[in-house]
């Protein structure tokens, strides 16, 4: 069925449906009643108008990285945003405009041509809009804060079919709710995001055999407590299955990895090198890494620091924000996810927070900081042989072990399961965000698009 010029409604079994519902996490497929892929604002308006006329709820996605946290609503119309127009950089204002459907790699490469960097995450294939509006913990976050705080304008089509541009002046309440409120306000068609001048960064990853995990973890943790805000790193306990796309030395056994960036302020590469050495020299003294990619590079190279898989994969995971971690935290993590634990998890990670990430931004949205010391994330690959039950059980075991340091809060972009405990909004925030939803979507057209844990309204 044709809804508008160039816009066709796709049903299950059709190639266009398969394309529109494609996801990154293959363990969380989306199977709505129908789907459309939209390429311009007129098509978005047509899709929303058709859903309203049919009485269908609307869900929205782009790359499908967040499919595991999406509500299961079989009767919905899924709108996949793939708007054309490309990234536009305004070097004088230091902002970039990204139409919905843009991935971070496009923005980073466009900005780098002007000596600017964007507050992107660890994967170049993640969609810009979803990442930004869910908070976003970037490699630049300990210096500039949550990525959502860098959003300067949002364009969207609301349930009444209107195309709106929202910023701090035009509709400050909606602008506040869009940044971290959990969605359900309309179909976002593009965002404007602030860019930052950088000289480059010392960036990369170093891997050691897991027999060194205890010592590497202890030294990384001690350094991280007083690390400069220009440094953003993580430590990961790895058990990577054989993969032709992964260097064989990384699949030969269990590993521990320290990865991240140390930013260079404009004109000051030397300080970045000194700060990186303060982290890496004591770690390299423990043992020579089996692979070490740390080097000085420009902003584009930072995209590949974490070496996240580009292709879709089936994974199950968990996430918590931890605070006041100490030696006991590390002992417990190693007990349940370390090399001698028998863990089926492919990765268990601690990522530095703090710095500007912990500072509330008075001009930010409902989610404008993270009051925690580190983020814990874990993931397992059922297809690697561990099995779903073993991964789920291990995630629960780690959650219990790290419970004494769990803040009860989450960073939305790290959540991997719609059923796991979530909580980045307090009751007052929920009530205020829901008031905004009722104002812009009084009939609940986008209720199915609200992220679990971000509304007190009945489904």
VENHU-V211605 format. One record per residue. SS is DSSP state (A for helix, B for strand, O for the rest). PHI is phi in whole degrees, 0 to 359 (999 if undefined). D_CENTER is the distance of its C-alpha to the mean C-alpha in Angstrom with 1 decimal. Layout:
ss->{SS;SS}
phi->{PHI;PHI}
d_center->{D_CENTER;D_CENTER}
This chain:
ss->{O;B;B;B;O;O;B;B;O;B;B;O;O;O;A;A;A;A;A;A;O;O;O;O;B;O;O;O;O;O;O;O;O;B;B;B;B;B;O;O;A;A;A;A;A;A;A;A;A;A;A;A;A;A;O;O;O;B;B;B;B;O;O;O;O;O;A;A;A;O;O;O;O;O;O;O;B;B;B;B;B;O;O;O;O;O;O;B;B;B;O;O;O;O;B;B;B;B;B;O;O;O;B;A;A;A;A;A;A;A;A;A;O;O;O;B;B;O;O;O;O;O;O;O;O;O;B;A;A;A;A;A;A;O;O;O;O;O;O;O;A;A;A;A;O;O;A;A;A;A;B;B;B;B;B;B;B;O;O;O;O;O;B;B;B;B;O;O;O;O;O;A;A;A;A;A;A;A;O;O;O;O;O;O;O;O;B;B;B;B;B;B;B;B;O;B;B;O;O;B;B;B;B;B;B;B;B;B;B;A;A;A;A;A;A;A;A;A;A;A;A;A;A;A;O;O;O;O;O;O;B;B;B;B;B;B;B;B;O;O;O;O;O;O;O;O;O;A;A;A;O;O;O;O;B;B;B;B;B;B;B;B;B;B;B;O;O;B;A;A;A;A;A;A;A;A;A;A;A;A;A;A;A;A;A;A;O;O;O;O;B;B;O;O;B;B;B;O;A;A;A;A;O;O;O;O;O;O;O;O;O;O;B;O;O;B;B;B;B;B;B;B;O;O;O;O;A;A;A;A;A;A;A;A;A;A;A;O;O;O;O;O;O;O;O;O;B;B;B;B;B;B;O;O;A;A;A;A;O;O;O;O;O;O;O;O;O;O;O;O;O;O;O;B;B;B;B;B;B;B;O;A;A;A;O;O;O;A;A;A;A;A;A;A;A;A;A;A;A;A;A;O;A;A;A;B;O;O;O;O;O;A;A;A;O;O;O;O;O;O;O;O;O;O;O;O;A;A;A;A;A;A;A;A;A;A;A;A;A;A;O;O;O;O;O;O;A;A;A;O;O;O;O;O;O;O;O;O;O}
phi->{999;268;267;199;303;77;238;245;282;250;247;307;98;266;299;295;293;300;294;290;261;300;232;278;270;290;280;228;291;249;227;287;295;203;212;222;250;255;240;206;295;300;292;300;298;295;294;295;299;295;298;298;296;274;74;268;286;242;241;230;204;234;268;80;294;257;298;290;254;274;295;271;228;300;272;278;263;266;252;266;269;219;288;273;122;76;284;241;252;252;292;288;275;58;223;233;256;233;293;301;112;291;257;299;303;294;292;299;293;293;289;299;296;248;72;240;231;256;278;271;267;271;231;287;266;287;290;294;297;299;298;294;282;260;114;81;255;263;295;259;296;290;260;245;95;304;299;301;291;270;286;251;195;226;250;206;252;267;299;277;85;282;266;237;249;241;213;295;261;283;204;300;290;293;300;297;289;300;271;106;283;97;83;89;253;154;264;287;254;177;223;251;230;288;247;228;287;221;274;150;199;274;216;151;214;236;238;234;303;295;295;262;301;299;289;295;298;296;290;299;297;298;295;295;296;235;293;293;296;291;264;224;226;216;236;229;264;249;218;270;288;305;207;297;269;245;307;300;293;268;243;275;171;287;224;235;227;245;226;152;219;234;289;257;295;309;80;222;291;299;296;299;295;296;293;295;296;297;277;278;300;296;287;294;288;294;190;290;298;281;209;215;254;299;196;276;206;274;302;295;296;298;304;260;304;276;53;294;297;278;273;303;211;273;214;234;205;210;203;216;258;246;223;55;293;211;299;294;299;295;299;293;298;294;298;255;224;279;294;255;271;71;295;274;288;286;211;230;231;245;240;301;243;73;60;293;297;268;261;300;258;298;262;277;271;297;252;234;193;233;272;202;272;218;256;258;226;214;208;230;249;304;289;280;111;288;91;298;299;295;292;299;296;292;301;294;296;296;301;294;295;266;307;299;250;287;281;82;256;221;257;306;289;262;289;242;208;297;265;285;303;230;183;258;239;271;304;294;297;303;296;290;297;297;296;293;302;297;289;269;218;296;263;75;302;256;300;291;266;281;295;308;88;240;208;258;284;293;289}
d_center->{34.5;34.0;32.4;32.8;33.7;31.5;29.5;30.3;29.4;28.4;29.4;28.6;30.3;30.0;28.2;26.5;25.2;23.8;22.1;20.7;19.3;17.8;14.5;12.5;13.0;16.7;17.4;16.2;18.3;18.9;22.6;23.5;27.1;26.5;24.0;24.2;22.4;22.9;23.5;24.8;25.2;28.6;27.1;24.5;27.4;29.4;26.9;26.4;30.2;30.9;28.7;30.4;33.8;33.1;31.7;28.5;25.1;22.3;18.8;16.4;13.8;13.2;11.7;11.5;8.2;8.3;12.0;12.5;11.8;14.0;17.6;20.3;22.7;25.1;27.1;24.4;24.2;20.9;20.2;18.2;17.6;18.7;20.5;22.7;23.7;21.3;19.8;22.3;22.4;24.8;25.6;28.0;25.6;22.7;20.4;18.9;19.0;16.7;17.8;15.6;14.9;14.4;12.0;11.0;13.9;16.3;15.5;15.6;18.9;20.4;19.8;21.1;24.4;25.0;24.1;20.9;17.2;14.1;11.3;8.8;6.2;7.9;8.6;10.9;10.8;7.5;8.9;9.4;10.4;7.9;5.1;8.2;9.8;7.4;7.8;5.5;6.9;8.5;11.5;13.6;12.4;15.4;17.6;16.4;14.3;11.1;10.0;11.2;14.5;14.9;15.1;18.9;19.5;18.3;20.5;20.7;23.4;24.3;26.3;29.6;28.8;28.5;26.4;25.3;24.0;22.7;22.5;23.9;27.4;27.5;25.9;24.4;23.9;21.9;19.9;19.2;18.2;15.9;13.6;12.1;14.9;13.2;14.8;18.3;19.8;20.3;19.0;17.1;18.7;17.4;16.1;17.6;15.7;17.6;18.1;19.5;22.4;22.0;24.5;22.1;20.9;22.0;19.2;19.1;19.3;22.5;23.4;26.2;28.0;27.0;30.4;29.2;26.1;27.8;29.0;25.9;23.8;26.5;26.8;23.1;22.9;26.1;24.9;21.6;23.5;25.0;22.8;22.9;19.9;19.8;18.7;15.1;15.4;14.7;17.2;16.9;19.6;19.8;22.0;21.2;23.5;25.6;24.0;25.8;22.7;22.4;25.1;27.6;27.7;24.2;25.3;28.7;27.7;25.4;23.8;22.2;20.0;19.2;16.8;15.5;17.0;19.9;20.1;23.6;24.8;26.8;30.0;29.3;28.2;30.6;28.8;25.5;27.5;29.3;26.2;24.7;28.1;28.1;25.1;26.1;29.9;30.2;27.8;29.7;32.9;32.1;32.2;31.6;28.2;28.5;26.0;25.0;23.2;22.9;24.4;24.6;22.8;21.7;18.3;18.0;18.5;15.5;13.3;15.0;15.0;13.0;14.7;12.0;14.0;14.2;16.1;15.2;15.8;16.7;15.0;15.3;13.5;13.4;11.9;13.8;14.2;17.4;20.1;23.5;22.9;26.1;28.0;28.2;24.4;24.4;27.5;25.9;22.8;25.2;27.5;25.0;22.6;24.7;27.0;29.8;28.0;28.2;24.5;23.3;19.6;18.5;16.3;16.2;14.3;14.8;12.7;14.6;14.0;17.0;18.5;17.5;14.4;17.1;19.2;19.4;19.5;22.5;21.4;17.9;16.7;16.9;13.8;14.8;14.6;13.9;17.3;16.7;17.6;15.1;12.1;13.3;11.5;13.7;14.1;17.4;18.7;21.5;23.0;23.6;26.3;25.1;25.1;23.0;25.2;25.1;21.3;21.1;24.1;22.6;19.4;21.8;24.0;21.4;20.4;24.1;24.6;21.9;22.9;25.0;22.1;19.7;19.1;18.5;15.4;11.7;8.4;7.2;3.4;5.6;8.3;9.9;13.2;14.7;17.6;16.2;17.0;14.7;15.7;14.0;17.0;20.6;23.5;24.6;21.2;21.2;24.7;24.1;21.1;23.3;26.1;24.1;23.2;26.9;27.9;26.0;26.0;29.2;29.7;26.3;25.5;21.7;21.9;20.5;17.3;16.6;13.9;15.9;16.7;16.6;20.2;23.6;25.3;26.8;25.2}
